[in-house]
Amino acid sequence: FVLDFHKQTNSPSLFSLSRKKLLTLTVYKENTEERGRAAAGMDTGGGVGVGAGAGANYNPRTVEEVFRDFKGRRAGLIKALTNDVEDFYHQCDPEKENLCLYGFPSEQWEVNLPAEEVPPELPEPALGINFARDGMQEKDWLSLVAVHSDAWLLSVAFYFGARFGFDKADRKRLFNMINEFPTIFEIVSGAVKKQSKEKSSVSNHSSNKSKSNSKGQRDSQVKYSRMAQPKDDDEGLDDDEEDEEEHGDTLCGACGENYASDEFWICCDICEKWFHGKCVKITPARAEHIKQYKCPSCSNKRARP
């Protein structure tokens, strides 16, 4: 992806630029313990420190704790690349040594030298981001830093998962929780706004088609049947994964929560919104006898004269 990115932007590689100054990197020995604690987002009594390194005293051990750590670091990085972008840009002086962008669980960010420890206690972000700053367009440079920041966040989260023995189910749950959020790259590049507009356009088109096409209503009912049917134990896991991939972005029109394959859902044939059966008080048995389902909102609308 990074190689394709550079080909598209005709810009030099972050790593090829940083390699020129790697030999000049100096290692500072002072304040090692404070730097390590600050790297993990802990209170050092003197502000945020440097590097993602030591942090041995900060160890999220459950999926929820690791996810909370991820959210805090992500918020800090987003702040650096959006609201605080001017300050971030000026701190990434190409004349300085190899610099990294760190996000902390406290939702703060910092540009500074990498951790002293070799190997570091935690995975390190991309080294030398400042060397590429003046070699490409600012937008492209920020997008590239965002891509590397996304990779770093995942590496830190799954480092904790590996260290504390998360099993397959825990790792999947952690990834699904993380995947509910747009990536930093999607936010910085504006892809999130584009996706929202596209989804809104598709939703409006589907709604208009439903009102004018009775076949669309029957298709909607078929979708309901496929989505709501209980599954055999042997097929359950594979089918659940396929359902979650297909309907993962579907939200309940009543409570706003995401689709889950182990819950009964029903689709309104008028507005084509999906609902938890429990939210609209429809059971699977009752749904079998409904030829055309109208959600509470559509049922309450008065017919036009």
Order of alpha helices (4+ residues) and beta strands (2+ residues): alpha-alpha-alpha-alpha-alpha-beta-beta-alpha-alpha-alpha-alpha-alpha-alpha-beta-beta-alpha-alpha-alpha
